[in-house]
Amino acid sequence: MKKTLVAIAALAAFGAQAQSSVSLTGNVDVGYRAISVGNNAQKDAKLITHNNASTSAIFFKAVEDLGGGTKANFFGEADFAPSKNALQNSSTTNNGFSYSGAFFNSEVYVGLNGALGDIKLGAPNSPALSAAGTSNPFGTALGGGYSDTFGRLGTNGNVGINGYSGQATTARIIRHERAVVYTTPTYSGFSGQYEVSFKNGNATGTTSSATTDGTTYASNNNGLASLSLKYNQGPLNAMYYSGTLTGPANQAAGTISSAGALTANGITANNKVKYNIAAANYTVGAVTGYVGFTTTKSDQTGTPSASITDKEDSKSSNYAVKYAATPTIDLLFNRVTRTSNQATDLVRLPNGKATLTGLGADYKLSKTSSVYYRYEKAANVVVTGSGASSNTYGDQKIQALGLRVAF
């Protein structure tokens, strides 16, 4: 249930009244997960963990009505780990535990929206994330092929990039730091989006480069530019995303979204990775059908990994179904296939093809609470017992049963 915490009236020009509000909402997802890894039983695991079907987070939102149909807004998302709060959400000191990292460690932005569209500045979610969500009912969780267990957009570090939340090892796009996302007004169901983050390759590691006025900036950021087109009307939702990321002048480590963490660029200096995502879904009665396609191509011949010497050329496709069996029960299915010219170099056989099959069921206890089941089988991929792509152990199966509560 949405909690409205503050509603304040402020004076606007010419005696008009501008309304301000602050709201707090959230989501908590915890359940049992069983992992089975082919060819290596020592990587099997059983545990209570979080984020099997959704992200656990607290959402803060502030909106001010500026009049004339224009609003200023702030949004901040704080992700947390409800199944292991002390281990993941804090750091140990001599005085006990203290919070580690920025409080708003996920999507965060300030923005304006009105008759001319919507603009967000900060670290807003990428339109690529919206495109991925249009292609399947699982989102970024288990079964979707866009989670941390399956690199749909490429083969690990070969297309990994700093600055982007989503990590090189999982090859997915969530959001970019220091970004701007502009969304046009909607006309007859159509709208467009432009996303940009400026490249800065003046130094390596965490070193900053000083300008003539003494201002310093974090160094070695990737450049980003993307265009998207969306159609949302009636039973049909469709989206196309095209984004290009350019490596900075220095290939060495640079800052990423995780506070205090560093990663090497997956692309060599001044080279590019281009992503395309096309997705659509259509609802007829209780059934929604989904389809999605992606391509990932790099122009580099560098060596972000010792076993990778060629340019990346990956493709993926999926089809999915969501069936509202009853007013309280939803059944989910998704099938993803990814092919890559790089895959055989990383012992992904046969012929660079990897597949993922996802099954799910949601039982709604109320408007905000539900019990869920998830099943995911990833075949011919590089996996570990934790679910992250890393070492070669063959196929991986994951089952999860848990509870999700929103407020």
N, C-alpha and C positions, 0 to 999 in steps of 0.2 A: 504494500500500500504506500502510495506516494505521500511523503510528509512535507508539507509546506512549512518552512521554518520562519521565514521573514517576509512580510509584505509592507513595503515602505513607500509612501507617496512623497515625491520630490517636486519642487516647483520647476516648471519649464518656461521658456520664453513666451511673452505676451499673455501670461496668466494661465497657460495650459498646465495640466497636471501630467507628469511622467511617472508611471508606475514601475516599481522595482520589486523583484521577488528573488528569493534564494530557495532552492529545493535540494533535498538529499534523497537519493534512491540507491539501491544496491542489489547485489546478487551473490549468493553463496552456494557453491557446488562441491559436495564431498561425497565420496563413495568408495566401494571396494573395487580394486583393479587386479586382474590376473594376467600375466604376460608369459607367453610361451615362445621361445626363440628356437627355430629350426637349427639343427646341427650343433647346438651347444646348450645342453640342459642347464649348465651352470649359470646361464644368463636368464633363466626363468625367475619370475618374481611374483609375489602376492603381497599386496599392501593396501592400506587405506590412504587414499590420495585425493587431490582436488582437481577441478577443471576437466572432468571426463566428458561432460556434455556442454559446458559453458564456462565463461571466465568469472572467477570470484573477484568482485570489485565493489568499491563505493564510488558513486557518481555525485559530484557537486555541480550545480548549474545556477548561474545568476543571469537574470534578464532584466534589462531596463528599457522601457518604452520611451523612445525619444520623440514620439509624435510624428505625424505625417506618414505612418506606416513603416517607420524605421526603428529597429531595435538594436541595442548593443548587448552583447552576451559574453559570458565566460563559461567554460566547461573544463572540469578537471576530473580525471579518472585515477583512482588509487587501487591498483591490483594488489592482492595479498594472498597468502597461502594458509587457508584455514586448517589444513591438516598437519602443518608443521610450523606453527607460528614463530617459535623461538629460533629455529634453524634457518629459515629463509627470510623472515621479515626483519631480523635484527642481527646485531653483531655483539660478540662477547667483549666486555671490558672488565677491568678490575672491580668495577662497581656493579657488575651484573650485565644485563642486556640493554642495549640501546638501539633505536631504530637506525637502519642503514639505508642510505639512498634518499633521493628526492621523494617527497610525499606523493605528488602527482607523477607516478612513474609510468604512466601509460598515455592515453590520449589527453592532451591539454591544449587549449587555445583560447584566444580572445577573438571576437568577430563582430561584424555588422551584417544585418540582413534587412532588405526592404524591396522596393520596386525594381531596383537595378540588379537584384540577385543577392548572393550570400558570399562573404569572404571570411576566411579563418586564417589566423596567423599563430604560429607556434609549432606544435607537433600534432596536427589533426590527422585523423585516419586517412589513409590514401584511398583514392577512388578505386585502386586495384583491389582493396579489401571488399568494397561494395560489389565489384564484378565477381569476385570469388563467391560471395554470399548469394549472388543471383543464380549461380550454377548448381547449388546443392543445398539441402535442408539441414546439414550438419554444421555449417559455419566453419570455424577454425578448430572445432573439437574433433574427437575421435570419429572416424568414419567419413570425414569430408575430403581427405586428401590434401587439405590446406592446413593441417595441424603440424605439430613438431615431430610427427612420426613418419612423414612422407614428403619428400622434396618434389612437389609437383612442378615447380618452375625451373628445375635444373638439377645438376648432379653436384650437390654439396658445395665446397669452397670455390669451385670453378666460376660460379656466378655470384659468390658471396660479396657483399658490399658493406662497408661501414656506414654508419649514419642511419641505416634502415633497421627498424625493429622487425624481427622475424628471423634473423641470424642466417649466416652463410650455410650452416649445416642442414637447414631445413628448406632452403630455397623457396621462400614465400615472402610476400610484401604485406606489411601491416601499416606502417606509417614511416615518415621521414622526419627527422629533427630539422629545426630551422626552416620550416616550409611554409608556403602559402597555398591554400586551395580556394579557388574561386568557382562558384556554381552560378550559372545563368538563371534567370527566371524560367519558369516552365511554360511552354507554348504547345497546346494540344497534346500534352503528354511527353513532349520532348524537352530535354535540358542537356546542357553541356558543362564540363568541368575542365579547369586548367590547374595543374599542380606544378610548383617550381621550388627548388632549393638550390642556392648558388654554390658553385664549386670553389674551394679554397685549398690550394695545394702548396702553400708557401713554406711549410715545415713538416717534420715527421714526428711520429709519436705524440706526446702530449705537449710538445713545445708550441708556444704561440708566436705569431709574427706581429711585431708592433708597427703601427702606422706612424705617419709623421707627427700626428698629434698625441702619440703615446698610447692610444687605445689598442688593446690586444684582443685577438680573436682566436678561438680554437682552430687548430690547423688541420689540414689534410681531410677536408670533407669532400664527398662525392658530389658531383653536379647532377641535378635531376630536373627533367621536364616531361610532363605527360599531358595528354588530351583524352577526354572521355566523352562519350555520347550515351545518354540514357533515354529509355522510353518506358514510362509507367502509366498505364491506363487500362481500366477494366481488368480482365483476367490475365493480361500479358505484361510481363516485365522483361526488358532486354537491356543489355549494356555492352559497350565495346570500350576497352582501355588500351592505350598505346603509350608506353613510357620508355625513356632512354636515360640510362645512368652512365655518367662519364667519370672515370677514375681521376683522382687528382695527380698533380705532377710528381708527387712522391708516393711510392707504393707501400711504404711502411705503415705501421699501425696508426689508427686514428680513433677518435672517440665514437662510441656507439650509444644506443639508447639506455643500456644498462649502466647505472651510475657507477663511475669509477672503473669500468671495464674497457678493455682494448681488444681490437681484432685487426688482423691484416686484411687489406683489400683483396677481394677475390679476383679483381681485374687489374691488369698491369697499368702503369702510369699512362694517363691520357687516352686509354682505350675504353670501349663502350660495351654495355650489355643492353639489348633491346628486348622488352617484354610486350607481348600482345595477349589480351584476354578477351574472349567473346563469350557471352553467357545469356541465357534466357530461361524463363519458366512460364508456364501457362496452367491455369486452374480451370478444371471442369468439374463442377459439383464438389465431391469430397476428395478428388484426386488432383494433385499438382505434379506436373512433369517438368524435369529440369534437364538442361544440356549445357555443356561448357567446352571450350577449346582454348588452349594456350600455346604460345611459341616463345622460346627463349634463344636468342642468338648473341654471341659475343664476337668482336672483331680482333681479339687478341690471340697471340701465340706464346704468351708468357707462361710462367710456371708457378702459379699460386699453390700448386700441389705437385710433388715430385712425380706422381704417376699420370699427370695430365699435361699433354703437350699440344693438343689440338684446340681449335675453336669450338665453343659450345654450340650445339644445335639440337635443342630439346623440343619435343612436342608432347602435348597431353590432351586427352579428351575424356569426357565423362557423361554419363546419363544417370538420372536419379528420379525417385518417385517419393512423394509424401502422400499418405492415405489417412484421412481422418475417419477411422473406423467407427468411432462413436464421438459424442461431444467431449468425452474425456480421454480418449485413447487415440494417439497418432502413431502410425507405423512408418518407418523410414528405410530407404534403400539407396545405395550409391555404388557405382562402379567406375573406377578411374584407371586409365591406361596411359603410361608415359613411356616414350621411346627417346633415346639419347645416343648420339654418336660417341659420347664419352663413357657410357655405361660399362662397356666391356673392359676398359682400362681399370675400372674399379671392381672387377670380378662380378659385375651384375649381368647374369646370363639368364636366358639365351638372347643374344642379339640386341642387347641394350634395352630390353622391354621389361618394365616393372608394372605391376598391377596392384590395385587396392580395392577390396570389397568391404563396404560398410553396411551394417544393419543397426536399426535402432527402434526403440519403443518408448513412448512417453505416456505416463498415466497422470492426469491432472487431478491433484487433490483439491485445488482451488484455483482462483485466478492467478495466484502468485507462487504456488508450491506444486511440485510434481516429483514423482518417482520415475527414474529413467533406467534403461538398459542400452548398452552399446557393445557392438562387436565389430572388430576390424581385423582383416587379414591383409597383410602386405606381402606380396610374393616377388621374389627375385630383387630384393633391395638390400642395401647395406644397413644393418641395424645392430643395436645393442639391447641389453635387458631393460635399460631405462626408457627405451623408445626413441632415443635420438640416433640419427644416422651417423655412424662412426666406423665401426669395424665390421668385417665380413663374417656373418654367421648364418646367412640364408633368410628363410621366410620368418615372419613374426605374426603372432596372433595376440590380440588384446581383447579382453572382455571386462566390462565395467557395469556395476549396479550401484546406483546412488540416489541421493536426494538433492533437489535444487530448490532453494527458497529465495524469492525476490521480495523486495520491500520498497 
